[in-house]
Amino acid sequence: MAVIHHTTLTPTKLELLAGWLPSRPWYHGGTGTAGLARAGGFRLDDPEDVVGIEFMVVTDGSGDEPVAYLVPLTYRGAPLAGAEDGLVGTLMHGTLGRRWVYDGAHDLVLVEQLLALLAGRTTAQAQSESDTPDPTVEVRAGRRGVPAPPAGPGKVSDTAEATVIGVGPAGRPEPLYDLTLTRVLRPGPTTADGVRGQVLARWTAPDGSAERGVFAFLSEPGR
Protein backbone atom coordinates (compact mmCIF):
# COMPACT_ATOMS: atom_id res chain seq x y z
CA MET A 1 0.00 0.00 0.00
CA ALA A 2 1.19 3.53 -0.76
CA VAL A 3 2.28 5.65 2.18
CA ILE A 4 0.82 9.15 2.33
CA HIS A 5 3.42 11.66 3.52
CA HIS A 6 1.98 14.72 5.26
CA THR A 7 4.75 17.16 4.37
CA THR A 8 5.56 20.33 2.44
CA LEU A 9 5.27 20.66 -1.34
CA THR A 10 6.95 23.45 -3.30
CA PRO A 11 5.09 24.56 -5.31
CA THR A 12 1.85 23.10 -3.97
CA LYS A 13 -0.28 20.91 -6.19
CA LEU A 14 -2.85 23.69 -6.60
CA GLU A 15 -0.15 26.19 -7.55
CA LEU A 16 1.20 23.76 -10.13
CA LEU A 17 -2.26 23.09 -11.59
CA ALA A 18 -3.32 26.76 -11.62
CA GLY A 19 -0.97 27.52 -14.48
CA TRP A 20 -1.46 24.21 -16.32
CA LEU A 21 -5.25 23.83 -16.37
CA PRO A 22 -5.97 26.88 -18.57
CA SER A 23 -3.86 25.29 -21.34
CA ARG A 24 -6.14 22.25 -21.58
CA PRO A 25 -8.80 21.93 -24.35
CA TRP A 26 -11.41 20.97 -21.74
CA TYR A 27 -10.83 24.01 -19.51
CA HIS A 28 -13.96 26.19 -19.26
CA GLY A 29 -12.68 28.91 -16.93
CA GLY A 30 -11.53 32.45 -17.45
CA THR A 31 -8.28 33.66 -18.95
CA GLY A 32 -5.05 33.67 -16.99
CA THR A 33 -4.41 31.66 -13.85
CA ALA A 34 -7.15 29.36 -12.52
CA GLY A 35 -8.58 29.99 -9.04
CA LEU A 36 -8.52 26.49 -7.61
CA ALA A 37 -9.69 24.74 -4.47
CA ARG A 38 -9.37 21.05 -3.58
CA ALA A 39 -12.73 19.29 -3.74
CA GLY A 40 -12.16 15.54 -3.41
CA GLY A 41 -10.77 12.48 -5.10
CA PHE A 42 -9.13 9.13 -4.33
CA ARG A 43 -5.92 7.21 -4.94
CA LEU A 44 -4.88 3.91 -6.50
CA ASP A 45 -1.87 1.83 -5.50
CA ASP A 46 0.98 1.04 -7.86
CA PRO A 47 1.75 -2.70 -7.34
CA GLU A 48 5.44 -1.89 -7.76
CA ASP A 49 5.20 0.89 -5.14
CA VAL A 50 7.11 3.30 -7.37
CA VAL A 51 4.52 5.67 -8.85
CA GLY A 52 2.03 7.74 -6.87
CA ILE A 53 -1.47 7.72 -8.42
CA GLU A 54 -4.07 10.30 -7.47
CA PHE A 55 -7.46 11.19 -8.96
CA MET A 56 -7.80 14.77 -7.75
CA VAL A 57 -10.90 16.95 -8.06
CA VAL A 58 -10.46 20.71 -8.07
CA THR A 59 -13.04 23.45 -8.42
CA ASP A 60 -12.21 26.59 -10.36
CA GLY A 61 -13.93 29.88 -9.59
CA SER A 62 -12.22 32.07 -12.17
CA GLY A 63 -15.06 31.92 -14.73
CA ASP A 64 -18.67 33.04 -14.67
CA GLU A 65 -19.65 29.89 -12.75
CA PRO A 66 -17.53 27.44 -10.72
CA VAL A 67 -16.50 24.26 -12.55
CA ALA A 68 -15.32 20.96 -11.04
CA TYR A 69 -12.46 19.25 -12.89
CA LEU A 70 -11.03 15.76 -12.59
CA VAL A 71 -7.23 15.82 -12.74
CA PRO A 72 -5.71 12.31 -12.57
CA LEU A 73 -2.04 12.69 -11.64
CA THR A 74 1.01 10.48 -11.29
CA TYR A 75 4.07 11.33 -9.20
CA ARG A 76 7.46 9.97 -10.17
CA GLY A 77 11.01 10.24 -8.90
CA ALA A 78 12.44 10.63 -12.43
CA PRO A 79 11.15 11.82 -15.83
CA LEU A 80 8.92 9.39 -17.74
CA ALA A 81 10.39 8.74 -21.17
CA GLY A 82 8.00 9.50 -24.03
CA ALA A 83 5.48 11.34 -21.84
CA GLU A 84 6.70 14.88 -22.39
CA ASP A 85 3.24 15.97 -23.59
CA GLY A 86 1.79 14.82 -20.28
CA LEU A 87 4.20 16.64 -17.96
CA VAL A 88 2.35 19.03 -15.64
CA GLY A 89 5.54 20.19 -13.91
CA THR A 90 7.88 19.36 -11.04
CA LEU A 91 7.70 20.00 -7.32
CA MET A 92 9.88 19.49 -4.26
CA HIS A 93 8.48 16.98 -1.78
CA GLY A 94 9.60 17.49 1.81
CA THR A 95 10.31 13.76 2.24
CA LEU A 96 10.89 12.30 -1.22
CA GLY A 97 12.68 15.20 -2.92
CA ARG A 98 12.04 16.27 -6.48
CA ARG A 99 8.95 14.76 -8.07
CA TRP A 100 7.84 14.83 -11.70
CA VAL A 101 4.08 15.29 -11.95
CA TYR A 102 2.24 13.91 -15.00
CA ASP A 103 -1.28 14.04 -16.40
CA GLY A 104 -2.17 10.41 -15.70
CA ALA A 105 -3.79 9.90 -19.11
CA HIS A 106 -0.22 9.71 -20.47
CA ASP A 107 1.10 7.31 -17.83
CA LEU A 108 0.79 3.55 -18.39
CA VAL A 109 0.82 2.82 -14.65
CA LEU A 110 -2.30 4.90 -14.00
CA VAL A 111 -4.09 3.47 -17.05
CA GLU A 112 -3.34 -0.11 -15.99
CA GLN A 113 -4.55 0.46 -12.43
CA LEU A 114 -7.71 2.25 -13.55
CA LEU A 115 -8.51 -0.74 -15.78
CA ALA A 116 -7.83 -3.01 -12.80
CA LEU A 117 -10.29 -0.97 -10.72
CA LEU A 118 -12.95 -1.27 -13.43
CA ALA A 119 -12.36 -5.03 -13.60
CA GLY A 120 -12.57 -5.47 -9.82
CA ARG A 121 -8.90 -6.40 -9.42
CA THR A 122 -7.94 -3.49 -7.16
CA THR A 123 -9.60 -1.15 -4.65
CA ALA A 124 -9.78 2.64 -4.52
CA GLN A 125 -7.83 4.13 -1.62
CA ALA A 126 -8.53 7.20 0.53
CA GLN A 127 -6.94 10.35 -0.85
CA SER A 128 -5.16 11.48 2.33
CA GLU A 129 -4.75 8.35 4.49
CA SER A 130 -2.35 5.42 4.15
CA ASP A 131 -3.65 1.86 3.79
CA THR A 132 -7.30 2.96 3.93
CA PRO A 133 -9.80 1.85 1.26
CA ASP A 134 -12.35 4.43 0.12
CA PRO A 135 -15.77 2.74 0.24
CA THR A 136 -17.49 5.72 -1.39
CA VAL A 137 -15.90 4.95 -4.78
CA GLU A 138 -18.27 2.75 -6.78
CA VAL A 139 -17.63 0.61 -9.85
CA ARG A 140 -20.70 -0.21 -11.95
CA ALA A 141 -20.51 -2.89 -14.61
CA GLY A 142 -22.55 -2.65 -17.81
CA ARG A 143 -24.72 -5.43 -19.15
CA ARG A 144 -21.80 -7.00 -21.03
CA GLY A 145 -19.50 -6.80 -18.02
CA VAL A 146 -16.06 -5.31 -17.61
CA PRO A 147 -13.31 -7.23 -19.44
CA ALA A 148 -9.68 -7.17 -18.43
CA PRO A 149 -8.20 -5.84 -21.69
CA PRO A 150 -4.45 -5.48 -22.17
CA ALA A 151 -3.50 -1.93 -21.28
CA GLY A 152 -2.34 0.63 -23.80
CA PRO A 153 -2.31 3.41 -23.52
CA GLY A 154 -2.74 4.11 -27.19
CA LYS A 155 -3.73 7.43 -28.65
CA VAL A 156 -4.74 10.08 -26.09
CA SER A 157 -7.36 12.56 -27.37
CA ASP A 158 -8.81 15.56 -25.56
CA THR A 159 -12.34 16.85 -26.18
CA ALA A 160 -14.19 19.81 -24.68
CA GLU A 161 -15.36 17.63 -21.78
CA ALA A 162 -13.09 14.61 -21.48
CA THR A 163 -9.91 12.73 -22.36
CA VAL A 164 -10.24 9.49 -24.34
CA ILE A 165 -7.50 6.85 -24.24
CA GLY A 166 -7.37 4.04 -26.76
CA VAL A 167 -6.83 0.71 -24.98
CA GLY A 168 -5.61 -2.47 -26.62
CA PRO A 169 -2.63 -4.68 -27.46
CA ALA A 170 0.57 -3.09 -28.72
CA GLY A 171 0.70 -2.94 -32.51
CA ARG A 172 -3.07 -3.18 -33.01
CA PRO A 173 -4.16 -0.48 -35.51
CA GLU A 174 -7.44 0.22 -33.70
CA PRO A 175 -8.15 0.09 -29.94
CA LEU A 176 -10.30 -2.61 -28.41
CA TYR A 177 -11.89 -0.09 -26.06
CA ASP A 178 -12.02 3.61 -25.25
CA LEU A 179 -11.14 4.56 -21.68
CA THR A 180 -12.72 7.95 -21.00
CA LEU A 181 -11.65 10.27 -18.20
CA THR A 182 -14.39 12.77 -17.41
CA ARG A 183 -12.64 16.13 -17.06
CA VAL A 184 -15.65 18.41 -16.48
CA LEU A 185 -17.53 16.68 -13.67
CA ARG A 186 -21.30 16.64 -13.42
CA PRO A 187 -23.60 14.68 -11.08
CA GLY A 188 -25.08 11.35 -12.13
CA PRO A 189 -24.00 8.17 -13.99
CA THR A 190 -23.18 8.06 -17.68
CA THR A 191 -25.84 6.90 -20.11
CA ALA A 192 -23.48 6.55 -23.09
CA ASP A 193 -24.03 3.56 -25.36
CA GLY A 194 -21.69 0.58 -25.19
CA VAL A 195 -20.42 1.27 -21.65
CA ARG A 196 -18.71 -1.80 -20.16
CA GLY A 197 -18.09 -0.21 -16.77
CA GLN A 198 -17.87 3.11 -14.97
CA VAL A 199 -16.30 4.56 -11.83
CA LEU A 200 -18.40 6.93 -9.75
CA ALA A 201 -17.00 9.02 -6.90
CA ARG A 202 -17.83 12.14 -4.96
CA TRP A 203 -16.60 15.71 -4.61
CA THR A 204 -17.64 18.85 -2.74
CA ALA A 205 -19.17 21.82 -4.60
CA PRO A 206 -18.06 25.37 -3.71
CA ASP A 207 -21.27 25.87 -1.70
CA GLY A 208 -20.39 22.83 0.44
CA SER A 209 -22.94 20.46 -1.07
CA ALA A 210 -21.95 16.88 -1.88
CA GLU A 211 -21.86 15.85 -5.54
CA ARG A 212 -21.36 12.43 -7.12
CA GLY A 213 -20.67 11.53 -10.73
CA VAL A 214 -18.64 9.56 -13.25
CA PHE A 215 -14.86 9.90 -13.06
CA ALA A 216 -14.11 7.34 -15.79
CA PHE A 217 -15.77 4.74 -18.00
CA LEU A 218 -14.78 1.99 -20.42
CA SER A 219 -16.70 1.63 -23.68
CA GLU A 220 -16.49 0.20 -27.16
CA PRO A 221 -14.65 2.49 -29.61
CA GLY A 222 -16.63 5.39 -30.97
CA ARG A 223 -19.45 5.04 -28.41
Rosetta blueprint (number, residue, H / E / L):
1 M L
2 A L
3 V L
4 I L
5 H L
6 H L
7 T L
8 T L
9 L E
10 T E
11 P L
12 T L
13 K H
14 L H
15 E H
16 L H
17 L H
18 A H
19 G H
20 W H
21 L H
22 P H
23 S H
24 R L
25 P L
26 W L
27 Y L
28 H L
29 G L
30 G L
31 T L
32 G L
33 T L
34 A L
35 G L
36 L E
37 A E
38 R E
39 A E
40 G E
41 G E
42 F E
43 R E
44 L E
45 D L
46 D L
47 P L
48 E L
49 D L
50 V L
51 V L
52 G E
53 I E
54 E E
55 F E
56 M E
57 V E
58 V E
59 T E
60 D E
61 G L
62 S L
63 G L
64 D L
65 E L
66 P L
67 V E
68 A E
69 Y E
70 L E
71 V E
72 P E
73 L E
74 T E
75 Y E
76 R E
77 G L
78 A L
79 P L
80 L L
81 A L
82 G L
83 A L
84 E H
85 D H
86 G H
87 L E
88 V E
89 G E
90 T E
91 L E
92 M E
93 H E
94 G L
95 T L
96 L L
97 G E
98 R E
99 R E
100 W E
101 V E
102 Y E
103 D E
104 G H
105 A H
106 H H
107 D L
108 L H
109 V H
110 L H
111 V H
112 E H
113 Q H
114 L H
115 L H
116 A H
117 L H
118 L H
119 A L
120 G L
121 R L
122 T L
123 T L
124 A L
125 Q E
126 A L
127 Q L
128 S L
129 E L
130 S L
131 D L
132 T L
133 P E
134 D L
135 P L
136 T L
137 V L
138 E E
139 V E
140 R E
141 A E
142 G L
143 R L
144 R L
145 G L
146 V L
147 P L
148 A L
149 P L
150 P L
151 A L
152 G L
153 P L
154 G L
155 K L
156 V E
157 S E
158 D E
159 T L
160 A L
161 E L
162 A E
163 T E
164 V E
165 I E
166 G E
167 V E
168 G L
169 P L
170 A L
171 G L
172 R L
173 P L
174 E L
175 P L
176 L L
177 Y E
178 D E
179 L E
180 T E
181 L E
182 T E
183 R L
184 V E
185 L L
186 R L
187 P E
188 G E
189 P L
190 T L
191 T L
192 A L
193 D L
194 G L
195 V E
196 R E
197 G E
198 Q E
199 V E
200 L E
201 A E
202 R E
203 W E
204 T E
205 A L
206 P L
207 D L
208 G L
209 S L
210 A E
211 E E
212 R E
213 G E
214 V E
215 F E
216 A E
217 F E
218 L E
219 S E
220 E L
221 P L
222 G L
223 R L
